[in-house]
């Protein structure tokens, strides 16, 4: 579960009703508590609990930095002080949520107390002048469904940004020679996005595997878990080695402080250990630690983004776009040798042998049905984008590996995007619609969103609360 903390900064302007601004700030605090949203308040800094002067802004910035807030929320209790909002947002450099409560009817004398909506127009313009990206939640009432949905979407956006900015990937071995498509620019990932790689050679992994086999305890626990949750079609010694590989990768990830991994799954590993890593990858993916195949660094980044968009509550799966459906013109096979987490399977998965190799350690299972988000972070020539869209599972023929048949709105359009790039044959899927979250997060991480269906206006409408 993601633990996202936002900084709450209600704001006002002096020429409108200060008491009404205080009233709505307190009502907003109460509503956030009802929604169980964690926030750091400013009521111990500003006398009225509202931002509207420079001295308070400086102290608020310091408090939020010390609290390491993941985002900042600016409710406009009345018109608001737009330049103080922009100064604070610029200094904090975290996602920004802009909102104000809907204004009441003018009284019998034509007096308006707040003009919150008008202030939002002003603040949006000033944030643009400061070049601060922000998320806008449409002017609505605290009780409206748009408020709850908008704040929860913002929390997920904050989680994506938080994970993206703290990514360190364990790179186990170089990419397979034949996979030129999975090459990446390590220096550029660091320079543009602060994404770090921790490369280790294959002998370091095999040494850790041998150590795990000697230690026994974790390996025995893992083999017991496998026997309970998989159909085992490999020898006892092979299963023990698969379990040791899982333990070794987890230990190396902890040693190097990594939150995902990409492994050169063939063919040096088979020469060293005599197994495929698919089942070990699946075990780690089930635990919420993404591991992808063929040293696909961009694939590992994608998995982190997708799971963060789902607030770490739903496991993702790493797949190949493989072949077109034999009967469905918009159908496609998503498949891989077995790195998918157990929770994705419709049936009890088996640990056995893959389609293209003779070594044990692959996983086989048909995936469960459902609505999906499919995604791919990728780039070349200094430009990066995020391909994303929705699909649904459909029936199709049996095939080896972990697999599902999916249907999209227009496969020819998607196929052209994949071929023309900057994407490849790998994607990450999740049984959840996180397209709006990922689309919105792109503005904060410096990546271009690329929807494979023409639904941008629908996504924007969702984010507006329509």
C-alpha positions as CSV (number, residue, x, y, z in Angstrom):
1,X,0.0,0.0,0.0
2,X,1.3,3.4,-0.9
3,X,1.7,5.9,2.0
4,X,1.3,9.3,0.4
5,X,1.3,12.5,2.5
6,X,0.2,15.8,1.1
7,X,0.8,19.3,2.4
8,X,-2.5,21.1,2.9
9,X,-2.3,24.9,2.2
10,X,-5.7,26.7,2.3
11,X,-5.3,30.2,1.0
12,X,-7.3,33.5,1.0
13,X,-7.2,37.1,-0.2
14,X,-7.9,39.9,2.2
15,X,-10.5,41.8,0.2
16,X,-12.9,38.8,0.4
17,X,-14.5,37.3,3.5
18,X,-11.8,36.0,5.8
19,X,-14.2,34.2,8.1
20,X,-15.7,32.3,5.2
21,X,-12.2,31.3,4.0
22,X,-11.4,29.9,7.5
23,X,-14.8,28.1,7.5
24,X,-14.1,26.4,4.2
25,X,-10.5,25.5,5.2
26,X,-11.8,23.8,8.3
27,X,-14.5,22.0,6.3
28,X,-11.8,20.8,3.9
29,X,-9.7,19.5,6.7
30,X,-12.7,17.6,8.0
31,X,-13.5,16.1,4.6
32,X,-9.9,14.9,4.1
33,X,-10.0,13.2,7.5
34,X,-13.3,11.5,6.5
35,X,-11.5,10.2,3.4
36,X,-8.6,9.0,5.5
37,X,-6.1,11.2,3.5
38,X,-2.9,11.9,5.3
39,X,-1.9,15.5,5.3
40,X,0.4,18.0,7.0
41,X,-1.3,21.1,8.0
42,X,-0.3,24.8,8.4
43,X,-2.6,25.7,11.3
44,X,0.4,25.8,13.6
45,X,2.1,28.4,11.4
46,X,-0.5,30.7,10.0
47,X,-2.7,32.3,12.7
48,X,-5.9,31.7,10.8
49,X,-4.6,28.5,9.2
50,X,-4.4,30.1,5.7
51,X,-1.6,31.1,3.4
52,X,-1.7,34.8,2.4
53,X,1.7,36.3,3.4
54,X,5.4,35.8,2.7
55,X,6.6,35.1,6.3
56,X,4.2,32.2,6.7
57,X,5.1,30.9,3.2
58,X,8.8,30.6,4.2
59,X,8.0,28.7,7.3
60,X,5.5,26.4,5.5
61,X,8.1,25.5,2.9
62,X,10.6,24.5,5.6
63,X,8.0,22.4,7.5
64,X,6.9,20.6,4.3
65,X,10.5,19.9,3.3
66,X,11.2,18.4,6.7
67,X,8.0,16.3,6.5
68,X,8.9,15.2,2.9
69,X,5.4,15.8,1.6
70,X,4.6,14.0,-1.7
71,X,2.3,16.7,-3.0
72,X,0.7,19.9,-2.0
73,X,-3.0,20.8,-2.1
74,X,-4.1,24.5,-2.3
75,X,-7.9,24.9,-1.5
76,X,-9.0,28.4,-2.3
77,X,-11.3,29.3,0.6
78,X,-11.9,32.6,-1.2
79,X,-10.0,34.2,-4.2
80,X,-6.7,33.2,-2.7
81,X,-3.2,34.8,-2.9
82,X,-2.0,33.4,-6.2
83,X,1.7,34.6,-6.0
84,X,2.2,33.0,-2.6
85,X,0.7,29.8,-3.9
86,X,3.1,29.9,-6.9
87,X,6.2,30.7,-4.9
88,X,5.5,27.8,-2.5
89,X,4.7,25.4,-5.3
90,X,7.9,26.3,-7.2
91,X,10.1,25.8,-4.1
92,X,8.7,22.5,-3.2
93,X,8.8,20.9,-6.6
94,X,6.1,18.2,-6.0
95,X,2.8,17.7,-7.7
96,X,0.2,20.5,-7.0
97,X,-3.5,20.1,-6.7
98,X,-5.5,23.3,-7.3
99,X,-9.2,23.5,-6.2
100,X,-11.8,25.7,-4.7
101,X,-15.3,25.1,-3.2
102,X,-18.2,26.1,-5.4
103,X,-19.4,29.6,-4.6
104,X,-22.9,30.2,-3.0
105,X,-25.7,32.3,-4.4
106,X,-25.1,36.1,-3.9
107,X,-27.2,37.4,-1.0
108,X,-30.2,39.6,-1.3
109,X,-28.0,42.7,-1.5
110,X,-25.9,41.1,-4.4
111,X,-22.9,40.5,-2.1
112,X,-20.6,37.6,-2.8
113,X,-18.3,36.4,0.0
114,X,-15.6,34.4,-1.7
115,X,-15.2,34.3,-5.5
116,X,-13.2,31.1,-5.2
117,X,-13.6,30.2,-8.9
118,X,-12.3,33.6,-10.1
119,X,-9.2,33.1,-7.9
120,X,-8.5,29.7,-9.4
121,X,-8.3,31.3,-12.8
122,X,-5.7,33.8,-11.5
123,X,-3.7,31.1,-9.7
124,X,-3.6,28.9,-12.8
125,X,-2.1,31.7,-14.8
126,X,0.5,32.5,-12.3
127,X,1.6,28.9,-11.8
128,X,2.1,28.8,-15.6
129,X,4.3,31.9,-15.3
130,X,6.4,30.1,-12.7
131,X,6.4,27.0,-15.0
132,X,4.9,24.9,-12.3
133,X,2.8,22.0,-13.6
134,X,-0.4,21.5,-11.6
135,X,-3.4,19.3,-11.4
136,X,-6.8,21.1,-11.5
137,X,-9.8,19.6,-9.8
138,X,-12.9,21.3,-11.1
139,X,-14.6,23.8,-8.8
140,X,-17.1,21.7,-6.9
141,X,-18.6,21.1,-3.5
142,X,-16.8,19.1,-0.8
143,X,-19.7,16.5,-0.8
144,X,-19.6,16.0,-4.6
145,X,-18.2,12.7,-5.9
146,X,-15.8,14.8,-8.0
147,X,-14.0,15.9,-4.9
148,X,-13.3,12.4,-3.6
149,X,-12.4,11.0,-7.0
150,X,-10.2,14.0,-7.7
151,X,-8.3,13.8,-4.5
152,X,-7.7,10.1,-4.8
153,X,-6.5,10.4,-8.3
154,X,-4.1,13.1,-7.2
155,X,-2.7,10.8,-4.5
156,X,-2.1,8.2,-7.2
157,X,-0.3,10.8,-9.3
158,X,1.8,11.7,-6.4
159,X,2.7,8.1,-5.9
160,X,3.8,7.7,-9.5
161,X,6.0,10.8,-9.3
162,X,7.5,9.7,-6.0
163,X,8.4,6.3,-7.3
164,X,9.7,7.6,-10.6
165,X,12.0,10.1,-8.9
166,X,13.4,7.5,-6.6
167,X,13.9,4.6,-9.0
168,X,17.0,2.5,-8.9
169,X,17.0,-0.7,-11.0
170,X,19.1,-3.8,-10.3
171,X,20.5,-4.7,-13.7
172,X,21.6,-8.3,-13.7
173,X,23.9,-8.8,-16.6
174,X,24.0,-7.0,-19.9
175,X,21.2,-7.3,-22.4
176,X,21.2,-10.5,-24.5
177,X,23.3,-9.8,-27.6
178,X,20.4,-10.5,-30.0
179,X,18.1,-8.0,-28.2
180,X,19.2,-4.7,-29.6
181,X,15.7,-3.4,-29.0
182,X,16.2,-3.4,-25.2
183,X,19.3,-1.2,-25.2
184,X,19.0,1.9,-23.1
185,X,21.0,5.0,-22.4
186,X,22.1,4.8,-18.7
187,X,23.6,8.2,-18.6
188,X,20.6,9.9,-20.2
189,X,18.2,8.2,-17.8
190,X,20.2,9.6,-14.9
191,X,20.6,13.1,-16.4
192,X,17.0,13.5,-17.5
193,X,15.1,11.6,-14.8
194,X,17.5,10.8,-12.0
195,X,16.8,7.1,-12.6
196,X,19.8,5.0,-11.4
197,X,21.0,1.6,-12.5
198,X,22.9,-0.8,-10.3
199,X,24.6,-3.2,-12.8
200,X,26.0,-6.4,-11.5
201,X,27.7,-9.2,-13.5
202,X,26.3,-12.7,-13.7
203,X,29.0,-14.2,-11.4
204,X,27.9,-12.0,-8.6
205,X,24.3,-13.4,-8.9
206,X,25.5,-17.0,-9.1
207,X,27.7,-16.5,-6.0
208,X,24.6,-15.2,-4.1
209,X,22.6,-18.2,-5.3
210,X,25.2,-20.5,-3.9
211,X,25.2,-18.6,-0.6
212,X,21.4,-18.9,-0.4
213,X,21.6,-22.7,-1.0
214,X,24.1,-23.0,1.9
215,X,21.9,-20.9,4.2
216,X,18.9,-23.2,3.5
217,X,16.2,-21.5,5.6
218,X,14.9,-18.9,3.1
219,X,15.2,-21.4,0.3
220,X,13.2,-24.0,2.2
221,X,10.5,-21.5,2.9
222,X,10.3,-20.5,-0.7
223,X,10.2,-24.1,-2.0
224,X,7.3,-24.8,0.5
225,X,5.5,-21.7,-0.9
226,X,6.0,-23.0,-4.4
227,X,4.6,-26.4,-3.6
228,X,1.5,-24.8,-2.1
229,X,0.9,-22.3,-4.9
230,X,2.1,-24.0,-8.1
231,X,1.8,-27.3,-9.8
232,X,5.4,-28.6,-9.8
233,X,6.7,-30.2,-12.9
234,X,10.4,-30.0,-12.3
235,X,12.8,-32.0,-10.1
236,X,13.3,-31.3,-6.4
237,X,16.9,-30.1,-7.0
238,X,15.7,-27.8,-9.8
239,X,13.0,-26.3,-7.6
240,X,15.5,-25.7,-4.9
241,X,17.7,-23.8,-7.3
242,X,14.7,-21.7,-8.5
243,X,14.0,-20.8,-4.9
244,X,17.6,-19.9,-4.3
245,X,17.6,-17.6,-7.3
246,X,14.6,-15.8,-6.0
247,X,16.2,-15.4,-2.6
248,X,19.5,-14.2,-4.2
249,X,17.8,-11.5,-6.3
250,X,15.9,-10.2,-3.3
251,X,19.1,-10.0,-1.3
252,X,21.0,-8.2,-4.1
253,X,18.1,-5.7,-4.6
254,X,18.2,-4.9,-0.9
255,X,22.0,-4.6,-0.9
256,X,22.0,-2.1,-3.7
257,X,18.8,-0.3,-2.6
258,X,16.8,-1.1,-5.7
259,X,13.0,-1.0,-6.2
260,X,12.9,-3.1,-9.4
261,X,15.2,-5.4,-11.4
262,X,15.9,-6.4,-15.0
263,X,17.6,-9.7,-15.7
264,X,19.5,-11.2,-18.7
265,X,17.3,-14.3,-18.5
266,X,19.1,-16.1,-21.3
267,X,21.5,-17.6,-22.1
268,X,24.4,-17.1,-19.7
269,X,22.2,-18.0,-16.7
270,X,21.4,-21.4,-18.1
271,X,25.1,-22.1,-18.5
272,X,25.7,-21.1,-14.9
273,X,22.7,-22.5,-13.1
274,X,20.9,-24.7,-15.6
275,X,17.5,-23.1,-15.0
276,X,15.3,-20.3,-16.4
277,X,14.6,-17.4,-14.0
278,X,10.9,-17.0,-14.9
279,X,9.5,-18.7,-11.8
280,X,11.9,-16.7,-9.5
281,X,10.8,-13.5,-11.3
282,X,7.1,-14.5,-10.8
283,X,7.7,-15.0,-7.0
284,X,9.3,-11.5,-6.7
285,X,6.6,-9.9,-8.8
286,X,4.0,-11.5,-6.6
287,X,5.7,-9.7,-3.6
288,X,5.4,-6.4,-5.3
289,X,9.0,-6.2,-6.5
290,X,8.9,-5.9,-10.3
291,X,11.4,-8.1,-12.2
292,X,11.4,-8.0,-16.0
293,X,13.1,-10.1,-18.6
294,X,15.9,-9.6,-21.2
295,X,17.5,-6.8,-19.3
296,X,14.7,-4.4,-20.4
297,X,15.4,-1.4,-18.2
298,X,12.6,0.6,-19.8
299,X,10.3,-2.3,-19.1
300,X,11.2,-2.2,-15.4
301,X,10.5,1.5,-15.3
302,X,7.1,0.8,-16.9
303,X,6.3,-1.8,-14.2
304,X,7.1,0.7,-11.4
305,X,5.0,3.4,-13.0
306,X,2.0,1.1,-13.5
307,X,2.0,-0.3,-10.0
308,X,2.5,3.1,-8.5
309,X,-0.6,4.4,-10.5
310,X,-2.5,1.6,-8.9
311,X,-1.3,2.7,-5.4
312,X,0.7,-0.5,-5.2
313,X,-2.5,-2.5,-4.5
314,X,-2.6,-4.5,-7.8
315,X,0.3,-6.5,-9.3
316,X,1.3,-5.9,-12.9
317,X,2.6,-8.3,-15.5
318,X,5.4,-8.0,-18.1
319,X,4.4,-9.3,-21.6
320,X,5.3,-9.6,-25.2
321,X,3.0,-8.3,-27.9
322,X,3.2,-11.6,-29.7
323,X,0.7,-12.6,-32.5
324,X,-2.6,-11.5,-33.8
325,X,-5.7,-13.4,-32.7
326,X,-6.6,-16.0,-35.3
327,X,-10.3,-15.0,-35.3
328,X,-10.6,-11.5,-33.8
329,X,-9.4,-8.6,-36.0
330,X,-8.6,-6.5,-32.9
331,X,-7.3,-9.3,-30.8
332,X,-3.7,-9.9,-29.8
333,X,-1.7,-12.5,-27.7
334,X,0.1,-11.1,-24.7
335,X,2.5,-13.8,-23.5
336,X,5.9,-14.5,-21.8
337,X,7.8,-17.4,-20.4
338,X,6.4,-17.1,-17.0
339,X,7.4,-14.0,-15.0
340,X,3.8,-13.0,-14.2
341,X,2.7,-12.9,-10.5
342,X,0.5,-15.7,-9.2
343,X,-2.4,-13.4,-8.6
344,X,-2.7,-12.7,-12.3
345,X,-3.5,-16.4,-13.1
346,X,-7.0,-17.7,-13.7
347,X,-5.8,-21.2,-12.7
348,X,-3.2,-22.7,-10.5
349,X,0.1,-22.1,-12.4
350,X,2.7,-24.7,-13.1
351,X,6.5,-24.6,-12.9
352,X,7.9,-26.4,-15.9
353,X,9.6,-25.8,-19.2
354,X,9.3,-22.9,-21.7
355,X,8.4,-22.8,-25.3
356,X,11.7,-21.8,-26.8
357,X,14.3,-23.3,-24.3
358,X,14.9,-26.8,-22.8
359,X,15.8,-25.7,-19.3
360,X,13.4,-25.8,-16.3
361,X,12.0,-22.9,-14.4
362,X,9.3,-21.4,-16.7
363,X,5.7,-20.8,-15.5
364,X,2.6,-21.7,-17.4
365,X,-0.9,-20.3,-16.7
366,X,-3.8,-18.6,-18.4
367,X,-4.4,-15.1,-17.0
368,X,-7.6,-14.1,-15.3
369,X,-10.3,-12.1,-17.2
370,X,-10.8,-8.4,-16.9
371,X,-10.4,-4.8,-18.0
372,X,-6.8,-3.8,-18.4
373,X,-4.4,-0.9,-18.8
374,X,-1.5,-1.6,-21.1
375,X,1.6,0.6,-20.9
376,X,5.2,1.1,-22.2
377,X,7.8,3.7,-21.1
378,X,10.4,4.1,-23.9
379,X,12.5,6.5,-25.8
380,X,15.3,7.0,-28.2
381,X,17.2,10.0,-29.7
382,X,16.8,11.9,-26.4
383,X,13.0,11.8,-26.4
384,X,10.8,9.7,-24.1
385,X,7.1,8.9,-24.0
386,X,4.6,6.7,-22.3
387,X,2.4,4.6,-24.6
388,X,-0.8,3.8,-22.7
389,X,-4.4,2.7,-23.2
390,X,-7.1,0.2,-22.3
391,X,-7.8,-3.4,-23.4
392,X,-10.0,-6.3,-22.3
393,X,-9.4,-10.0,-22.2
394,X,-11.1,-12.3,-24.7
395,X,-11.2,-16.0,-25.3
396,X,-8.5,-17.5,-27.5
397,X,-6.5,-20.7,-28.2
398,X,-4.2,-22.3,-25.7
399,X,-0.5,-21.4,-25.9
400,X,2.6,-22.0,-23.7
401,X,3.7,-19.7,-21.0
402,X,1.8,-17.1,-19.0
403,X,-0.6,-15.7,-21.5
404,X,-3.9,-13.9,-22.2
405,X,-5.7,-12.9,-25.4
406,X,-6.7,-9.2,-25.4
407,X,-8.9,-7.0,-27.6
408,X,-8.2,-3.3,-28.2
409,X,-10.3,-0.7,-30.1
410,X,-8.1,-0.7,-33.2
411,X,-5.2,-3.2,-33.4
412,X,-3.9,-1.8,-36.7
413,X,-3.5,1.6,-35.2
414,X,-1.7,0.2,-32.1
415,X,0.5,-2.1,-34.3
416,X,1.7,0.9,-36.3
417,X,2.6,2.8,-33.1
418,X,4.6,-0.2,-31.8
419,X,6.5,-0.6,-35.1
420,X,7.1,3.1,-35.7
421,X,8.3,3.6,-32.2
422,X,9.9,4.5,-30.0
423,X,8.3,1.3,-28.6
424,X,9.2,-2.4,-28.8
425,X,7.4,-5.7,-28.4
426,X,7.3,-5.5,-24.6
427,X,4.6,-3.9,-22.5
428,X,3.3,-4.0,-18.9
429,X,-0.3,-4.7,-18.1
430,X,-2.4,-4.3,-15.0
431,X,-6.0,-5.3,-14.2
432,X,-7.1,-1.8,-13.4
433,X,-7.8,1.4,-15.3
434,X,-4.9,3.7,-14.4
435,X,-4.8,5.5,-17.7
436,X,-5.9,8.9,-16.3
437,X,-3.4,8.7,-13.4
438,X,-0.5,7.9,-15.8
439,X,-1.6,10.6,-18.3
440,X,-1.7,13.2,-15.5
441,X,1.6,12.1,-14.0
442,X,3.4,12.6,-17.2
443,X,3.3,16.4,-16.8
444,X,5.3,16.1,-13.6
445,X,8.0,13.6,-14.8
446,X,8.9,15.1,-18.1
447,X,7.5,12.3,-20.3
448,X,5.1,12.7,-23.2
449,X,1.8,10.7,-22.8
450,X,1.0,8.8,-26.0
451,X,-2.6,7.3,-26.0
452,X,-2.9,4.4,-28.4
453,X,-6.6,5.2,-28.8
454,X,-8.0,8.7,-29.5
455,X,-9.4,9.2,-26.0
456,X,-7.5,12.2,-24.8
457,X,-10.7,14.3,-24.4
458,X,-12.3,11.4,-22.4
459,X,-9.3,11.2,-20.1
460,X,-9.3,15.0,-19.6
461,X,-13.0,14.9,-18.8
462,X,-12.4,12.1,-16.2
463,X,-9.7,14.3,-14.6
464,X,-12.1,17.3,-14.5
465,X,-14.6,15.1,-12.7
466,X,-17.1,14.8,-15.5
